[in-house]
Amino acid sequence: MDYLSIVKNAEQEVVIKKSRFIGLTYTLTSEEEIALCLDDAREKYPNASHYCYGAVIGLDGLLQRFSDDGEPGGTAGMPILQVLLQRELKNVMVIVVRYFGGIKLGAGGLVRAYSRTTAEAINEAGMVRMQLSSRGVLTINYNLLGSVEHFLRQPGIEIEDMSYGEMVSIQLLTKLDWEGLTGKLTDICSGNLEIKRLDSIYRNWEP
């Protein structure tokens, strides 16, 4: 199951009627990390008027959290969350820090400000598709190294590590079908290889 995430943690500032809105993006995988992200935002931008956020956690996107942090109900946290949902992002949190500039924006103005800041922060962070990728270790004799290495130098396969002992061990990561890939490797090596599968991980394969 693929999902959309952000390329990097980013910050983006928007000034509206003297109020500063600073959007910060984070990746996270559990609800417990929300507090850590908020601590980071407070450390970077102390003494702000509000630290509002929205977060979508889990690959099913069912765990959704948001906070208005003192802003009028529905004007901050929910607009942030709505942008995350519209972009179909998962395991992503956006915090919008506000320094009040003395001019009230009204409910509609706040919704627009928090939505815009969130969208611009996500644009700054960039979006990528994360694909569930198979990992494993291939152990072969030295006389097979040339043909195996040549085969592995193709799109969708990454050699993560190679170690040289009595035999050669190659740790690889791939978005290709694991059974099909190992079947071809078995043919290349005429069955003279060992294959150990490791836990799959998510990876961005976009150039």
C-alpha positions as a Markdown table, in Angstrom:
| # | Residue | x | y | z |
|---|---|---|---|---|
| 1 | Met | 0.0 | 0.0 | 0.0 |
| 2 | Asp | 1.6 | 3.3 | -1.1 |
| 3 | Tyr | 1.0 | 6.6 | 0.6 |
| 4 | Leu | 1.8 | 10.3 | 0.1 |
| 5 | Ser | 4.2 | 12.0 | 2.5 |
| 6 | Ile | 6.5 | 15.0 | 2.5 |
| 7 | Val | 10.1 | 15.2 | 1.3 |
| 8 | Lys | 11.4 | 17.1 | 4.3 |
| 9 | Asn | 10.5 | 19.1 | 7.4 |
| 10 | Ala | 10.0 | 22.7 | 6.3 |
| 11 | Glu | 8.9 | 26.1 | 7.6 |
| 12 | Gln | 7.0 | 28.8 | 5.8 |
| 13 | Glu | 5.9 | 32.2 | 7.2 |
| 14 | Val | 2.9 | 34.2 | 6.1 |
| 15 | Val | 2.1 | 37.7 | 7.5 |
| 16 | Ile | -1.5 | 38.8 | 7.5 |
| 17 | Lys | -2.6 | 42.1 | 9.0 |
| 18 | Lys | 0.5 | 42.2 | 11.2 |
| 19 | Ser | -0.1 | 38.7 | 12.5 |
| 20 | Arg | 2.7 | 36.2 | 11.8 |
| 21 | Phe | 1.6 | 32.7 | 10.8 |
| 22 | Ile | 4.5 | 30.2 | 10.7 |
| 23 | Gly | 3.8 | 26.7 | 9.3 |
| 24 | Leu | 6.0 | 23.8 | 10.3 |
| 25 | Thr | 5.8 | 20.4 | 8.7 |
| 26 | Tyr | 6.7 | 17.1 | 10.4 |
| 27 | Thr | 6.5 | 13.4 | 9.7 |
| 28 | Leu | 5.4 | 11.1 | 12.5 |
| 29 | Thr | 4.1 | 7.5 | 12.9 |
| 30 | Ser | 2.3 | 7.6 | 16.3 |
| 31 | Glu | 0.1 | 9.9 | 18.3 |
| 32 | Glu | 2.7 | 10.1 | 21.1 |
| 33 | Glu | 5.0 | 12.1 | 18.7 |
| 34 | Ile | 2.5 | 15.0 | 18.5 |
| 35 | Ala | 3.8 | 16.3 | 21.9 |
| 36 | Leu | 7.4 | 16.1 | 20.7 |
| 37 | Cys | 6.6 | 18.1 | 17.6 |
| 38 | Leu | 4.8 | 20.7 | 19.6 |
| 39 | Asp | 7.8 | 20.9 | 22.0 |
| 40 | Asp | 10.0 | 21.5 | 18.9 |
| 41 | Ala | 7.7 | 24.3 | 17.6 |
| 42 | Arg | 7.6 | 26.0 | 21.0 |
| 43 | Glu | 11.4 | 25.8 | 21.3 |
| 44 | Lys | 11.9 | 27.3 | 17.8 |
| 45 | Tyr | 9.2 | 30.0 | 18.3 |
| 46 | Pro | 8.7 | 30.8 | 22.0 |
| 47 | Asn | 6.0 | 33.0 | 23.5 |
| 48 | Ala | 3.7 | 32.8 | 20.5 |
| 49 | Ser | 0.0 | 33.5 | 20.9 |
| 50 | His | -1.1 | 30.1 | 19.5 |
| 51 | Tyr | 0.3 | 26.7 | 18.5 |
| 52 | Cys | -2.4 | 25.1 | 16.3 |
| 53 | Tyr | -2.1 | 21.8 | 14.5 |
| 54 | Gly | -3.6 | 19.1 | 12.4 |
| 55 | Ala | -2.2 | 15.6 | 12.0 |
| 56 | Val | -3.1 | 12.4 | 10.0 |
| 57 | Ile | -1.5 | 9.3 | 11.4 |
| 58 | Gly | -1.5 | 5.8 | 10.1 |
| 59 | Leu | -1.6 | 4.5 | 6.5 |
| 60 | Asp | -5.4 | 4.2 | 6.7 |
| 61 | Gly | -5.6 | 7.8 | 7.6 |
| 62 | Leu | -8.2 | 7.1 | 10.3 |
| 63 | Leu | -6.3 | 8.6 | 13.2 |
| 64 | Gln | -6.8 | 12.4 | 12.8 |
| 65 | Arg | -6.0 | 15.0 | 15.5 |
| 66 | Phe | -6.2 | 18.7 | 15.6 |
| 67 | Ser | -6.1 | 21.6 | 18.0 |
| 68 | Asp | -7.3 | 25.3 | 17.9 |
| 69 | Asp | -5.2 | 26.1 | 20.9 |
| 70 | Gly | -7.3 | 29.0 | 22.0 |
| 71 | Glu | -8.4 | 30.3 | 18.6 |
| 72 | Pro | -12.2 | 30.3 | 18.1 |
| 73 | Gly | -13.5 | 26.8 | 17.5 |
| 74 | Gly | -13.1 | 25.4 | 14.0 |
| 75 | Thr | -11.0 | 28.3 | 12.8 |
| 76 | Ala | -7.5 | 26.8 | 13.1 |
| 77 | Gly | -7.0 | 23.1 | 13.7 |
| 78 | Met | -9.7 | 21.8 | 11.4 |
| 79 | Pro | -8.6 | 24.0 | 8.5 |
| 80 | Ile | -5.1 | 22.7 | 8.9 |
| 81 | Leu | -6.4 | 19.1 | 9.0 |
| 82 | Gln | -8.6 | 19.7 | 6.0 |
| 83 | Val | -5.6 | 20.7 | 3.9 |
| 84 | Leu | -3.8 | 17.5 | 4.9 |
| 85 | Leu | -6.8 | 15.4 | 3.9 |
| 86 | Gln | -7.2 | 17.3 | 0.6 |
| 87 | Arg | -3.6 | 16.6 | -0.2 |
| 88 | Glu | -4.1 | 12.9 | 0.9 |
| 89 | Leu | -1.1 | 13.0 | 3.1 |
| 90 | Lys | -0.4 | 10.3 | 5.8 |
| 91 | Asn | 1.8 | 10.3 | 8.8 |
| 92 | Val | 2.2 | 14.1 | 8.5 |
| 93 | Met | 1.6 | 16.9 | 11.0 |
| 94 | Val | 1.5 | 20.6 | 10.4 |
| 95 | Ile | 1.8 | 23.1 | 13.2 |
| 96 | Val | 0.9 | 26.7 | 12.6 |
| 97 | Val | 2.4 | 29.1 | 15.1 |
| 98 | Arg | 0.7 | 32.5 | 15.4 |
| 99 | Tyr | 2.1 | 35.7 | 16.8 |
| 100 | Phe | -0.9 | 38.0 | 17.2 |
| 101 | Gly | -0.4 | 41.4 | 15.5 |
| 102 | Gly | -3.2 | 43.3 | 17.2 |
| 103 | Ile | -5.8 | 43.2 | 14.4 |
| 104 | Lys | -8.6 | 40.6 | 14.7 |
| 105 | Leu | -9.1 | 38.7 | 11.5 |
| 106 | Gly | -12.6 | 37.3 | 12.2 |
| 107 | Ala | -13.6 | 33.6 | 11.8 |
| 108 | Gly | -13.4 | 33.6 | 8.0 |
| 109 | Gly | -10.1 | 35.4 | 8.0 |
| 110 | Leu | -8.6 | 32.9 | 10.5 |
| 111 | Val | -9.8 | 29.9 | 8.4 |
| 112 | Arg | -8.2 | 31.4 | 5.3 |
| 113 | Ala | -4.9 | 32.3 | 7.2 |
| 114 | Tyr | -4.5 | 28.9 | 8.7 |
| 115 | Ser | -5.4 | 27.1 | 5.5 |
| 116 | Arg | -3.1 | 29.2 | 3.4 |
| 117 | Thr | -0.1 | 28.8 | 5.8 |
| 118 | Thr | -0.6 | 25.1 | 5.9 |
| 119 | Ala | -0.7 | 24.8 | 2.1 |
| 120 | Glu | 2.4 | 27.0 | 1.6 |
| 121 | Ala | 4.3 | 25.0 | 4.3 |
| 122 | Ile | 3.4 | 21.7 | 2.5 |
| 123 | Asn | 4.5 | 23.2 | -0.9 |
| 124 | Glu | 7.8 | 24.2 | 0.7 |
| 125 | Ala | 8.2 | 20.7 | 2.2 |
| 126 | Gly | 7.4 | 18.9 | -1.1 |
| 127 | Met | 5.3 | 15.8 | -1.6 |
| 128 | Val | 6.4 | 12.3 | -2.5 |
| 129 | Arg | 4.9 | 8.9 | -2.9 |
| 130 | Met | 6.2 | 6.3 | -0.4 |
| 131 | Gln | 6.2 | 2.7 | -1.7 |
| 132 | Leu | 6.4 | -0.5 | 0.4 |
| 133 | Ser | 9.7 | -2.0 | -0.7 |
| 134 | Ser | 11.2 | -5.4 | -0.1 |
| 135 | Arg | 14.6 | -5.9 | 1.5 |
| 136 | Gly | 16.9 | -8.9 | 1.7 |
| 137 | Val | 20.5 | -10.2 | 1.8 |
| 138 | Leu | 21.9 | -12.2 | -1.1 |
| 139 | Thr | 25.0 | -14.3 | -0.5 |
| 140 | Ile | 26.9 | -15.6 | -3.5 |
| 141 | Asn | 30.4 | -16.9 | -4.6 |
| 142 | Tyr | 32.8 | -14.4 | -6.1 |
| 143 | Asn | 32.6 | -15.9 | -9.6 |
| 144 | Leu | 28.9 | -14.9 | -9.7 |
| 145 | Leu | 29.5 | -11.3 | -8.6 |
| 146 | Gly | 29.8 | -9.8 | -12.1 |
| 147 | Ser | 26.6 | -11.1 | -13.5 |
| 148 | Val | 24.6 | -10.6 | -10.4 |
| 149 | Glu | 25.8 | -7.0 | -9.9 |
| 150 | His | 25.0 | -6.2 | -13.5 |
| 151 | Phe | 21.5 | -7.6 | -13.1 |
| 152 | Leu | 21.0 | -5.5 | -9.9 |
| 153 | Arg | 22.0 | -2.2 | -11.6 |
| 154 | Gln | 18.5 | -1.6 | -12.9 |
| 155 | Pro | 15.7 | 0.9 | -12.0 |
| 156 | Gly | 13.7 | -0.1 | -8.9 |
| 157 | Ile | 16.6 | -1.8 | -7.2 |
| 158 | Glu | 19.1 | -0.3 | -4.7 |
| 159 | Ile | 22.2 | -2.0 | -3.4 |
| 160 | Glu | 22.3 | -0.8 | 0.3 |
| 161 | Asp | 25.5 | -2.6 | 1.3 |
| 162 | Met | 28.1 | -5.1 | 0.1 |
| 163 | Ser | 30.4 | -7.1 | 2.4 |
| 164 | Tyr | 33.3 | -9.3 | 1.3 |
| 165 | Gly | 34.3 | -12.4 | 3.3 |
| 166 | Glu | 34.5 | -16.0 | 2.2 |
| 167 | Met | 31.5 | -15.1 | 0.1 |
| 168 | Val | 29.9 | -11.9 | -1.1 |
| 169 | Ser | 26.9 | -10.6 | 0.8 |
| 170 | Ile | 24.7 | -8.0 | -1.0 |
| 171 | Gln | 22.0 | -6.2 | 0.9 |
| 172 | Leu | 19.4 | -4.9 | -1.5 |
| 173 | Leu | 16.1 | -2.9 | -1.5 |
| 174 | Thr | 13.6 | -3.1 | -4.3 |
| 175 | Lys | 10.1 | -1.9 | -5.3 |
| 176 | Leu | 9.9 | -4.8 | -7.8 |
| 177 | Asp | 8.1 | -8.0 | -7.1 |
| 178 | Trp | 10.3 | -9.9 | -4.6 |
| 179 | Glu | 9.4 | -13.4 | -5.7 |
| 180 | Gly | 9.9 | -12.5 | -9.4 |
| 181 | Leu | 13.3 | -10.8 | -8.6 |
| 182 | Thr | 14.7 | -13.7 | -6.5 |
| 183 | Gly | 13.5 | -16.2 | -9.1 |
| 184 | Lys | 15.6 | -14.4 | -11.8 |
| 185 | Leu | 18.6 | -14.2 | -9.4 |
| 186 | Thr | 18.2 | -17.9 | -8.7 |
| 187 | Asp | 18.3 | -18.6 | -12.5 |
| 188 | Ile | 21.4 | -16.3 | -13.0 |
| 189 | Cys | 23.2 | -18.2 | -10.2 |
| 190 | Ser | 21.9 | -21.6 | -11.2 |
| 191 | Gly | 20.6 | -22.0 | -7.6 |
| 192 | Asn | 24.0 | -21.4 | -6.1 |
| 193 | Leu | 23.0 | -18.6 | -3.7 |
| 194 | Glu | 21.4 | -17.9 | -0.3 |
| 195 | Ile | 18.6 | -15.4 | 0.1 |
| 196 | Lys | 17.5 | -14.0 | 3.4 |
| 197 | Arg | 14.5 | -11.7 | 3.4 |
| 198 | Leu | 14.4 | -8.7 | 5.8 |
| 199 | Asp | 11.5 | -6.6 | 7.0 |
| 200 | Ser | 10.0 | -4.4 | 4.3 |
| 201 | Ile | 10.2 | -0.6 | 4.6 |
| 202 | Tyr | 8.7 | 2.4 | 2.9 |
| 203 | Arg | 10.8 | 4.3 | 0.5 |
| 204 | Asn | 10.5 | 7.1 | -2.0 |
| 205 | Trp | 11.6 | 5.9 | -5.5 |
| 206 | Glu | 10.9 | 9.1 | -7.4 |
| 207 | Pro | 13.9 | 10.7 | -9.1 |
